[in-house]
Amino acid sequence: LKKIVLADRETEKMGIPELLQGYAQVILPKTFFINEDDFVRLARDADAIITVLAKVEKKVIESAEKLKIIAVAAAGYDNVDVSAATSKRVFVTRAATAHIGGVAEHALGLMIVLSKKIFAAIEEVRKGNWDFRNTPQAIGKELGGKIVGIIGLGNVGVALAKKIHSFGLQVLAYDPYVTSDFAKSLNVNLVSLTQLLQQSDYVCITCALTKETWHLIGEKELKIMKKDAFLVSVARGGIINEMSLYQALSEGWIAGAGLDVLELEPPPEDFLLLRLNNCIITPHIAGLTIERYGDCGRLAVEEVKKVLEGDIPNKENLVNPEILNIAKK
Ligand SMILES: NC(=O)c1ccc[n+]([C@@H]2O[C@H](COP(=O)([O-])OP(=O)(O)OC[C@H]3O[C@@H](n4cnc5c(N)ncnc54)[C@H](O)[C@@H]3O)[C@@H](O)[C@H]2O)c1
């Protein structure tokens, strides 16, 4: 029987153990995220690893003698040391498509909630303060006619751009890895990061978390943004420097922020951004939809089975295609 190590309990929420029943010996971690020592020990004779958000580091990959695939049941794979996997000829796959609609809609939702003061309004009405509508704080802004800047024109960024057009916004994007022709075909203007920050009323972060995008938005970038602009991120924590964002929001460099992702999840109790009225935070739920959540698990299991049966993963889910050119040892 094959042995498959599940690196976090999020895999359980997706029904992955049931999908693998009778197919493999499935090891679930004792705690929500697997403990590193257990991981190294359990990975030693594992054929596959499935993770959602748990880190799969070099140490684990190098100890795994039989490992053929690390399947991420999510779109972002910044939690996996892909180069360590590639050098050991281990496939890394992700669930490239399951989340797209939900995440793009969540970004749009955060933009609307921020613009139309919906969060404050709900709180005030719950307190019995219908009179909130007679205060200047109740007056929102329309999205129509504004400019949105999308950082990262990948699956989510493209879906967001398409949805946003129907709200009557002009769309700019910054992504060093796409061509302006590709952007033009979506009716999107590809610009530099500085131009995007200078011109946008809404800045939406939908890029991958990489070494390059780590703290891509910090003090300098927040100071370039318009004072009445909103910043939204549905991508990954770590792309925004949260200390700088706290300063920007409390000192009025920008109008507000909507975040679905944080550098440390869950955040510590005294997390500064939670104290601000102009910052709304959701607990990494953008991709969780009734319609598609289970698909992340199904896609991951499909790729694992393919690889363990000697096939290669689906092209759109394969993160390290260069592996196909490395001769088998
Ligand atoms: N909040 C959630 O629940 C949730 C769910 C799914 C995905 N995500 C995150 O959303 C993000 C986008 O997902 P996706 O499916 O569109 O991924 P994707 O791989 O399709 O797109 C990522 C895009 O980022 C771009 N990029 C890379 N480096 C960049 C840089 N330096 N500057 C600007 N752009 C850069 C890439 O060129 C690519 O177009 C990822 O960070 C993913 O982890 C979040």
The ligand as an SDF file (V2000), in Angstrom:
LIG
                    3D

 44 48  0  0  0  0  0  0  0  0999 V2000
   -7.3270   34.1380    0.0090 N   0  0  0  0  0  0  0  0  0  0  0  0
   -7.4990   32.9190   -0.4470 C   0  0  0  0  0  0  0  0  0  0  0  0
   -8.2980   32.1430    0.0690 O   0  0  0  0  0  0  0  0  0  0  0  0
   -6.7210   32.4700   -1.6480 C   0  0  0  0  0  0  0  0  0  0  0  0
   -7.1780   31.3910   -2.3900 C   0  0  0  0  0  0  0  0  0  0  0  0
   -6.4940   31.0350   -3.5460 C   0  0  0  0  0  0  0  0  0  0  0  0
   -5.3620   31.7410   -3.9400 C   0  0  0  0  0  0  0  0  0  0  0  0
   -4.8940   32.7560   -3.1640 N   0  0  0  0  0  0  0  0  0  0  0  0
   -3.6930   33.5110   -3.5570 C   0  0  0  0  0  0  0  0  0  0  0  0
   -4.0460   34.3870   -4.6140 O   0  0  0  0  0  0  0  0  0  0  0  0
   -2.8800   34.6730   -5.3890 C   0  0  0  0  0  0  0  0  0  0  0  0
   -3.2050   34.5290   -6.8660 C   0  0  0  0  0  0  0  0  0  0  0  0
   -3.6070   33.2270   -7.1730 O   0  0  0  0  0  0  0  0  0  0  0  0
   -3.6980   32.7890   -8.7060 P   0  0  0  0  0  0  0  0  0  0  0  0
   -4.4340   31.5320   -8.7570 O   0  0  0  0  0  0  0  0  0  0  0  0
   -4.1570   33.9380   -9.5330 O   0  0  0  0  0  0  0  0  0  0  0  0
   -2.1710   32.5040   -9.0010 O   0  0  0  0  0  0  0  0  0  0  0  0
   -1.4550   32.5450  -10.4140 P   0  0  0  0  0  0  0  0  0  0  0  0
   -0.2310   31.7250  -10.2640 O   0  0  0  0  0  0  0  0  0  0  0  0
   -2.4210   32.2160  -11.5050 O   0  0  0  0  0  0  0  0  0  0  0  0
   -1.0620   34.0770  -10.5780 O   0  0  0  0  0  0  0  0  0  0  0  0
   -0.0670   34.7090   -9.8340 C   0  0  0  0  0  0  0  0  0  0  0  0
    0.3880   35.9180  -10.6420 C   0  0  0  0  0  0  0  0  0  0  0  0
    1.3490   36.6400   -9.8640 O   0  0  0  0  0  0  0  0  0  0  0  0
    2.2540   37.1890  -10.7950 C   0  0  0  0  0  0  0  0  0  0  0  0
    3.4930   37.6400  -10.1770 N   0  0  0  0  0  0  0  0  0  0  0  0
    4.5860   36.8950   -9.8380 C   0  0  0  0  0  0  0  0  0  0  0  0
    5.5570   37.6990   -9.3840 N   0  0  0  0  0  0  0  0  0  0  0  0
    5.0670   38.9570   -9.4420 C   0  0  0  0  0  0  0  0  0  0  0  0
    5.6090   40.2240   -9.1070 C   0  0  0  0  0  0  0  0  0  0  0  0
    6.8600   40.3510   -8.6640 N   0  0  0  0  0  0  0  0  0  0  0  0
    4.8310   41.3130   -9.2590 N   0  0  0  0  0  0  0  0  0  0  0  0
    3.5660   41.2020   -9.7330 C   0  0  0  0  0  0  0  0  0  0  0  0
    3.0050   40.0380  -10.0950 N   0  0  0  0  0  0  0  0  0  0  0  0
    3.7550   38.9290   -9.9440 C   0  0  0  0  0  0  0  0  0  0  0  0
    2.4930   36.0480  -11.7690 C   0  0  0  0  0  0  0  0  0  0  0  0
    3.0770   36.5010  -12.9750 O   0  0  0  0  0  0  0  0  0  0  0  0
    1.0700   35.5330  -11.9590 C   0  0  0  0  0  0  0  0  0  0  0  0
    0.4490   36.1870  -13.0520 O   0  0  0  0  0  0  0  0  0  0  0  0
   -1.7910   33.7260   -4.8780 C   0  0  0  0  0  0  0  0  0  0  0  0
   -0.9660   34.4490   -3.9710 O   0  0  0  0  0  0  0  0  0  0  0  0
   -2.5590   32.6710   -4.1150 C   0  0  0  0  0  0  0  0  0  0  0  0
   -1.7700   32.1120   -3.0990 O   0  0  0  0  0  0  0  0  0  0  0  0
   -5.5730   33.1430   -2.0480 C   0  0  0  0  0  0  0  0  0  0  0  0
  1  2  1  0
  2  3  2  0
  2  4  1  0
  4  5  1  0
  4 44  2  0
  5  6  2  0
  6  7  1  0
  7  8  2  0
  8  9  1  0
  8 44  1  0
  9 10  1  0
  9 42  1  0
 10 11  1  0
 11 12  1  0
 11 40  1  0
 12 13  1  0
 13 14  1  0
 14 15  2  0
 14 16  1  0
 14 17  1  0
 17 18  1  0
 18 19  2  0
 18 20  1  0
 18 21  1  0
 21 22  1  0
 22 23  1  0
 23 24  1  0
 23 38  1  0
 24 25  1  0
 25 26  1  0
 25 36  1  0
 26 27  1  0
 26 35  1  0
 27 28  2  0
 28 29  1  0
 29 30  1  0
 29 35  2  0
 30 31  1  0
 30 32  2  0
 32 33  1  0
 33 34  2  0
 34 35  1  0
 36 37  1  0
 36 38  1  0
 38 39  1  0
 40 41  1  0
 40 42  1  0
 42 43  1  0
M  CHG  2   8   1  16  -1
M  END
$$$$
